[in-house]
């Protein structure tokens, strides 16, 4: 079993944001969605839905950001 940084995706009310991604990153999101679907048994119909949890995970684990946030 692959150890992914993301778990099942929760269904929250989203805020609409438009982002342009390089094609290689979009292909990586598609591949990640396929692997995540196999690992969790939960289909990821739209790979773009992975972006928010990935950014959340990144921010939550960024020690420099946490330190700067505490000191501000």
N, C-alpha and C positions, 0 to 999 in steps of 0.2 A: 504494500500500500504506500502510495506517495504521500509525503507530509507537506500539504499545502498550507500557506499562511492564512487562507480564507476558509471559513466554514460555510454552512448553509446561508443563503441570502435571505434576509428578512424583507418583508413587503411593507415599506413605509410610504407615507405620502411624499412624493418627490418634489424637488424644486427644479424647474427646467433650466438647463444650462447647455449652451452650444459649444462644442469643443471640436477642433480639427486634430486628427491623429495621423501620424505617418502610417502608410500602408503596412509596414512591418509590425508596428505596435498593434494594429487592428488584427492582423493574422495571429499574433501572440494572444490577444484577448479571446479570439475564437478557439484556439487550441486550449487555453486555460479553461474556458467554459466547458469544453468537451471533457477534459480530465476531471474538473470539479463535478460535473454531472455524473460521471462514472463513480467517483469517490463517495459522493453524498447520496446518490440515488435520486437527486432532485434535478430535474431538467432546467437548464439555463437557456431559455429561448432567445434572449437578447444579450449578447456578450457585453454590450454597453452598460448593462446593469452591474457589471463587475467593477466599474470604475470607481463608484462612490465607496464601496467597502474596501477597495484597495487603498484609496486615499486615506480613509479613516484609519486603517491599519497602519499605514505609513506614519501618519501624524501621531497615533497613539504610541508608537515604538521609537519615535525620534527623540532621543535624550536631550539633544541640543535645544530642540523646540520646547520641550517640557521645562528645561532649566530657564530658558529665556522668558517663558510665559510666567513662571513663578516669580522671577525677579522684576517683572514689569508691573 
